[in-house]
Amino acid sequence: MRKLVYYVASTLDGFIAAPDGSADFLPLEEDVRAYLTATWPQTFPTFTHARFGIDRPQGRFDAVVMGRATYDPALKIGVSPYAHLRQYVFSRSLAPADHPDVEIVDGDPVAFVRELKQRDGEDIWLCGGGQLAGQLLPEVDELVLKVNPFVVGSGVPLAAREFDPRRFRLVETRPFDSGVVVLRYLAG
């Protein structure tokens, strides 16, 4: 069965974006960029591939799920963010006919992802954001955090949800000179 992998950048205090949804305060440090382009090339937006020397973004994903707020920045600049993957955007306000490069999903995210995991294919990347991640946390099989050495105090949480502890098992730690640490966890 396909796995749902929540791969996301975070601050030390567990925020993935500023209160306004922006994440430009989290720099892509050179030592981390080299690792990510080699290890996780599919997670770079399609329009950045040439700039980062990504010729064919091969890897473990063939699909990406994201919330409306995560999709919005690409929408505003008129690009399909991850055209190299099958893209699913959860939104009750976007008209599917206006977004032919993505599949707009207006139903229950948990039911949709459970069904998607049953289909043939590679793993599924949960790109964000915090609201969607909070809903889908019980379906997350793997959690990959790029923890940045910042404490911000508020913003979009890693997973916005009611108190309901979920345990993950640490399987890999990759520290960088820039202070970023990539942590990989498996559910359970």
C-alpha positions as CSV (number, residue, x, y, z in Angstrom):
1,M,0.0,0.0,0.0
2,R,1.1,3.5,-0.7
3,K,2.4,5.7,2.2
4,L,1.4,9.2,3.1
5,V,4.6,11.2,3.9
6,Y,4.3,14.5,5.6
7,Y,7.5,16.3,4.5
8,V,7.7,19.9,5.7
9,A,10.0,22.7,7.0
10,S,9.4,23.7,10.6
11,T,10.7,26.0,13.3
12,L,12.0,24.8,16.6
13,D,8.7,25.7,18.2
14,G,6.7,23.7,15.6
15,F,5.4,26.3,13.1
16,I,5.5,25.8,9.3
17,A,4.7,29.3,8.3
18,A,4.2,32.8,9.7
19,P,0.7,33.9,10.8
20,D,0.0,35.2,7.3
21,G,1.0,31.9,5.8
22,S,4.3,33.0,4.4
23,A,7.5,30.9,4.9
24,D,10.1,33.2,3.4
25,F,11.7,33.7,6.8
26,L,13.0,30.1,6.5
27,P,16.0,30.3,4.3
28,L,17.1,27.4,2.0
29,E,20.6,27.1,3.3
30,E,23.2,26.0,0.8
31,D,24.3,22.8,2.7
32,V,20.7,21.8,3.1
33,R,19.8,22.6,-0.5
34,A,22.4,20.3,-1.9
35,Y,21.1,17.4,0.3
36,L,17.5,18.1,-0.6
37,T,18.0,18.4,-4.3
38,A,19.8,15.0,-4.2
39,T,17.5,13.3,-1.8
40,W,14.1,14.9,-2.1
41,P,14.1,16.5,-5.6
42,Q,10.4,15.9,-6.2
43,T,9.5,18.3,-3.3
44,F,10.9,21.3,-5.2
45,P,8.3,23.3,-7.3
46,T,8.5,22.4,-11.0
47,F,9.3,26.0,-12.0
48,T,12.5,25.9,-9.7
49,H,14.0,22.7,-11.2
50,A,16.2,24.4,-13.8
51,R,17.5,26.9,-11.2
52,F,18.5,24.1,-8.8
53,G,19.9,21.7,-11.5
54,I,17.1,19.2,-11.1
55,D,16.8,17.5,-14.6
56,R,14.3,14.7,-13.9
57,P,12.9,14.8,-10.4
58,Q,12.8,11.1,-9.6
59,G,12.0,9.7,-6.2
60,R,9.4,8.0,-4.2
61,F,6.4,10.2,-4.9
62,D,3.9,10.3,-7.8
63,A,1.3,12.4,-6.0
64,V,1.0,15.4,-3.8
65,V,-1.8,16.6,-1.5
66,M,-2.1,20.1,-0.2
67,G,-4.5,22.6,1.3
68,R,-5.8,25.7,-0.4
69,A,-3.4,28.0,1.5
70,T,-0.4,25.9,0.4
71,Y,-1.6,26.1,-3.2
72,D,-2.4,29.8,-3.2
73,P,1.2,31.2,-3.7
74,A,1.5,29.2,-7.0
75,L,-2.0,30.2,-8.0
76,K,-1.2,33.9,-7.5
77,I,1.9,33.7,-9.8
78,G,0.0,31.5,-12.4
79,V,2.0,28.3,-12.1
80,S,1.1,24.7,-11.4
81,P,3.4,24.1,-8.4
82,Y,4.2,20.4,-8.7
83,A,3.3,19.7,-12.4
84,H,5.7,16.7,-12.3
85,L,3.4,15.0,-9.8
86,R,-0.3,14.3,-9.7
87,Q,-1.6,17.2,-7.6
88,Y,-4.7,17.2,-5.3
89,V,-5.8,20.4,-3.7
90,F,-8.4,20.4,-0.9
91,S,-10.7,23.3,-1.3
92,R,-14.4,24.1,-1.1
93,S,-14.1,27.4,-2.9
94,L,-12.0,26.6,-6.0
95,A,-13.9,25.6,-9.2
96,P,-12.3,22.5,-10.7
97,A,-12.8,23.8,-14.3
98,D,-10.6,26.8,-13.4
99,H,-7.7,24.6,-12.4
100,P,-7.1,21.9,-15.0
101,D,-3.6,21.0,-13.8
102,V,-4.7,19.9,-10.3
103,E,-7.6,17.9,-9.0
104,I,-9.7,19.9,-6.7
105,V,-11.1,17.8,-3.8
106,D,-14.0,19.3,-1.8
107,G,-14.8,16.2,0.2
108,D,-13.5,14.7,3.4
109,P,-9.6,14.6,3.3
110,V,-9.3,11.5,5.4
111,A,-11.7,9.4,3.3
112,F,-10.0,10.7,0.1
113,V,-6.5,9.9,1.3
114,R,-7.5,6.5,2.5
115,E,-8.9,5.7,-0.9
116,L,-5.8,7.3,-2.7
117,K,-3.5,5.1,-0.6
118,Q,-5.4,2.0,-2.0
119,R,-4.7,3.0,-5.6
120,D,-1.7,1.7,-7.5
121,G,1.2,4.1,-7.5
122,E,4.1,5.5,-5.5
123,D,4.0,7.2,-2.2
124,I,2.0,10.4,-1.6
125,W,3.5,13.6,-0.3
126,L,1.5,15.7,2.2
127,C,2.9,19.1,1.3
128,G,0.8,21.1,3.8
129,G,-0.6,23.0,5.4
130,G,-1.3,22.9,9.1
131,Q,-5.0,22.5,9.0
132,L,-4.9,19.7,6.4
133,A,-2.0,18.0,8.2
134,G,-4.0,18.1,11.4
135,Q,-6.9,16.4,9.8
136,L,-4.7,13.8,8.0
137,L,-2.3,13.1,10.9
138,P,-3.9,9.7,11.7
139,E,-3.1,8.7,8.1
140,V,0.5,9.9,8.1
141,D,2.9,6.9,7.8
142,E,6.1,8.9,7.7
143,L,7.0,12.4,9.0
144,V,10.0,14.2,7.6
145,L,10.8,17.5,9.3
146,K,13.4,20.0,8.2
147,V,13.8,21.8,11.5
148,N,15.2,25.3,11.2
149,P,17.0,27.0,14.0
150,F,14.3,29.6,14.6
151,V,11.8,30.2,17.4
152,V,9.0,32.4,16.0
153,G,6.3,32.3,18.7
154,S,3.2,32.0,16.5
155,G,2.1,31.1,13.0
156,V,0.7,28.1,11.2
157,P,1.3,25.0,13.4
158,L,2.8,21.8,12.1
159,A,-0.6,20.1,12.7
160,A,-3.6,22.1,13.8
161,R,-5.8,19.8,15.7
162,E,-7.3,19.1,19.1
163,F,-5.2,17.4,21.7
164,D,-4.7,13.8,20.6
165,P,-1.1,12.5,21.0
166,R,0.3,10.6,18.1
167,R,3.6,8.8,18.6
168,F,6.3,8.6,15.9
169,R,9.5,6.6,15.9
170,L,12.7,8.4,15.0
171,V,14.6,6.5,12.2
172,E,17.0,9.1,10.8
173,T,18.7,12.3,11.9
174,R,20.7,14.5,9.5
175,P,22.2,17.6,11.1
176,F,23.8,20.4,8.9
177,D,26.4,23.1,9.7
178,S,23.7,25.8,9.1
179,G,21.8,24.5,12.2
180,V,19.1,22.8,10.2
181,V,18.3,19.2,11.2
182,V,16.3,16.8,9.0
183,L,14.4,14.3,11.1
184,R,12.6,11.3,9.7
185,Y,10.0,9.4,11.7
186,L,7.7,6.5,11.1
187,A,4.3,6.2,12.5
188,G,3.8,4.0,15.6
